[in-house]
């Protein structure tokens, strides 16, 4: 099963061809139908064409929606799709995970990676005709760094000590310490570039391929192609209509009836049936999204690593991927780094369901017969309650009693997550190992939802940031993944593929990015209609 997952990941990233994928299946003694969703990420060769209105039905819309990248949150499905239409970053992440120039044309650093110079692209205009310069970039980044900033990106910008302009087209970043991931940081989805002293965030001003014309929070956004877009061969649609449709069944019905052309997150249990409908394609790309069950390690019994290991071994991950995701994902190894990440530790043995080891650790902890409360609501992710019930069943075979506490969906993130000792969570992931570890596993991090501390892990995290030798850096991140897997306070039980459904008239480049949903949230820029 693990080898199959690796083949699928390599296919989706373009590291092997369709022919090589099929050969690999044959070597494993497996076969797959040519119409399978496993291969549906491979579009037929097509030359991009201009024209048409793309209608997208997306989850995550709310009347509290804001296009302010410095708000407390910027939802990676609904809000981010809109801002990606209208704004760019200095850097973008390509489908292989490599940082490549966007509004910057290049960058360089000092040998210790503590000082970086980014060269700004010349001749780029904002939608209002203002020409991009260094002051716009400085304002945009500092928008997250202020003392009173509520931005969820504030913490990841901690390495920056000072930003200053060197002329109109050079930006100098002085850092508190060496930080090798600086280019990738400038591609993080909050780092959208807006004009200097910009205040009216809801009008969607930017340098992107589309110009926002209408925006009704939680309901609808409408944009038109930017006639002066600086990227050649991008932004093919005449218009984009982005519609908030929270209910999965309603999004599916809208696609089936032709009311929309593209939807996110079809029901995994019925995606294979949707893929058989004439004129509809279900697209699957392995990505960064993962589901977790953090334990508060500052309180008993979860301060005991034997308890944590017992519960990790008591979970049948293969069954969860099969039953909850309907196979549209892969099992997790109790750390948050995905196979698409650059330094994914493929050499670490995969933790599997082992009732005997679970019994050993629960006995070693002296907690036989203890009943563990597992708090859950489907607000954590679609199918979280089903996951909890399956975990309850698998743990019972190891003699571990789990009481599933079903919490209200409303208020789950305020009243349950990080409040109850053991609860469910989901993460969209981050493009680099340092970002993911820094926001959720480093000691003192705001979103360290297990309140976990490990001296060796934190030491390696700091050292790896400044290490420019790729081999040494990889060794550090592999060790950090091992520490989190074996000593961490979080169960990382599965990774969910980025799954979309669309009309077959929509075409796209290969390979598709898995670093955010909807082709790295670049579908509006990179996709086109066949006719």
ABEGO torsion letter per residue (X at the ends): XAAAAAAAAAAAAGABBAAAAAAAAAAAGBBBBAABAAAAABBBBBBBBBEEBBBBBBBGBBAABBABAABABBBAAAAAAAAAAABBBABBBBAAGBBBBBABAEBBBBAAGABBBBBBBBGBBBAAGBBBBAAAAAAAAAAAABAABABAAAAAAAABABBBBBEAABBBBBBABBBAAAAAAAABAAABBBBBGBABAAAGBBABABBBABBBBGABBBBBBBAABABBGBGABABBBBBBBABAAAAAAAAAAGABABBBGBBAAAAAAAAABBGBBBBBBBBABBBBBBBBAABOAAABAAAAAAAAAABBAAAAAAAAAGGBEBBBAGBABBAABAABBAABBBBBBBAAAAAAAAAAAGABGBBBBBBBBAAABBGAAAAAAAAAAAAAAAGBBBBBBBBBABGAAAAABGABABBBBBBAEBABAAAAAAAAABBGBAABAAGBBBAAAAAAAAAAAABABAAAAAAAAAAAAAAAAAABABBBABBBBBBBBBBAABBBBOBBBAABBGGGGAAAAABBBAX
